[in-house]
Each structure stands twice: as C-alpha cells, then as structure tokens.
C-alpha cells in the first residue's frame, strides 16, 4: 500500500464513502476532488521509480489534506459568516423588495395594457382593415418571357 492513508470515519472517507447513501449524495452534488493522478500523470511507458512515485503521492496527499484543514480552520468561520450575511441580505431583498415590486408592476401594467388594447382596437383595427381591402383588389401575375 501507500505510506499515507486518509483517516476513515464511521461512514467512510469523505472522498470515498463506505455507505451507499453518502456516496449517492456526493455523486448528486457532482463533487470532484483533485487526486494525485489528476495533477501528476505519467504517460504510459514512462514511469519513475516506485519509491519516488510513492513519496510524491504521499507528499501531495498529506500536503493537500493538511493545508485544506489549515485553510478551513483559518477562513472557514469568517467565510461562513460572510456567506451567511450575503444570503440573508439576498433573501431579505428578494422577499421584501423584489417580489413586491414585480407584483406591483404587474398590477399597474395590467391596467395600462387594457387601455392600450382598447386604443389599438379602436383606432388601428379599422385602418388596417381598410388598407387590407385596398390591397386585396391588386392582382399580380408572373410571366416568363423568352
């Protein structure tokens, strides 16, 4: 095996869960973790020494694992606070400002659309009907002369 293995939790490693329900949840969310092979890929036919490969894999995996934990510890709570405030403001504005404005606009525009519709039917329909009758008497024929 490898020199380093990720700690196994009750439900399995967060990247490779043991139980089917957790695996289905992660696959639905399209979570994709960057693996060592995704970053450092040796083409077929070109391989380094096994010891170098194992040491590189261990270094990459441990560094990624601990730096993620370190960054999560430093920035996790402040970022959660920032995103919580952002989505609270967004929800507040949507519920108390955006939707009422849109509904108010739709109520106002409905009245205007009825008046506009009456004006169009009153003035434009007779005009277009008259123009249609004028042009309906025009006959066009196409002849091909040789």
N, C-alpha and C positions, 0 to 999 in steps of 0.2 A: 503494500500500500504506500500511501504518501506519508511524509513526515508530519503533516498537519491535517487534522480533520476538524471540521466545524463542530461545535458542541451540539448535541442532539437534545432537543426539547421533548416534552411529553408528546406533542403532536408532530414531532419531526423537525428537521431543519427548516427554517423559513424559506429557503430556496428550493428544497426538495422535501416536501411534506410527506409524512407517512400515511396519514389518513386521507381517504378519497374526498371528503367534504372540503378540507382545506385546499387540496390540490385543485378541485373544481373552482373554488372561489378565486384562487390565484390565476387560473387559466382564463376565467371570465374577465378579469381585470387586465389581462394582457401584460402581466408583469414579466419583464425580461431582465434578468440580472446579467451583468457582463462577466463571462467566465474567462479563465486564463487563455483558453484556446481561441476565444473571440479576439483577443488582443494580440497575443503572440502565437502565431500559427506558422509552423514549419511546413513547407510543402512536402508532398510525397517524395520520397527518395532523398531528402535532405534532413538529417536528424543530428542533433548534438549528442553529447554523452548523456547517458541516463542520469548520472549524478547531477550534472548541470541542469538538466530538464527538471528534475525533482526539486532541486534547490531553488530554481527560478519560480517554479509553481508555488512552492511554499512561501517564498518571499512575497510574491504577488498577492497570494490569497490572504496571508496574515496582515500585510500592509493595508490592503483594501478593507479587510474586516475591521481592524482597529482604527483606521482613520475614519471610516464611516461612523463607528461608535463615538470617536472623539468629536467629530463634527456634529453628530446628533446631540451629544451631551452639551456642547457649547452653544449651538444655534437652534436646537430643537424647540426648546420652550419659547425663546423670543420669536421664532418664525411661526410657531403655533399661535402665539398671541397676536402677531401681525395679521396672519391669515384669518384668525377668528374675528378680529376687529373689521377687517376688509369685508368678509362675507356678511357680518352683522349689518354693516352700513349698506351693502348692496341689497340685502333682504329688506331692510327698513325702507330704502328709497323705492324699491320695486313695489312693496306693499302699500306704502303711504303716499307715494308721489306718482310713479309711472302709470300704474294701472288706473288710478282715479283720473289722471289727466287723459289717458286714452279713452276711457269710458265717457268722460265729459265731452271730449272732442267728437266721439261717435254720436252722442245725443244731439249736439249742436249741428253737426254736418247733416244729420238726417232731416232736420227742418229745412236747411238750405237746399238739400238735394230735391226735396219735394217742390219747393218754389222754382228751382232751376228746371225741373222736369215739366212743370206746368207751362213755363215760358217757352221752352223748346217746342212742346206740342202745340202751343197756341200760335206761335209765330213761324217756326221753321217747317212744321209739317205741311201747311198749305203751300208754302213757297216751293218746297221740294216736290210736292205732288204736281204743281203747275209746271215746273221745269221738266219733270218726267213726262208729262203729257205732250209738251212741246217737242221733246226729242224722240218721243215714241213714233211720230209720223215720219221720221227720217228713215229712208231705206238705203242700204248700201249694197252694192253688188261688186264682185271682183271678177274682172275679165283678164284673161291671159291672151295677149296679142303676140302673134308670131311674125 
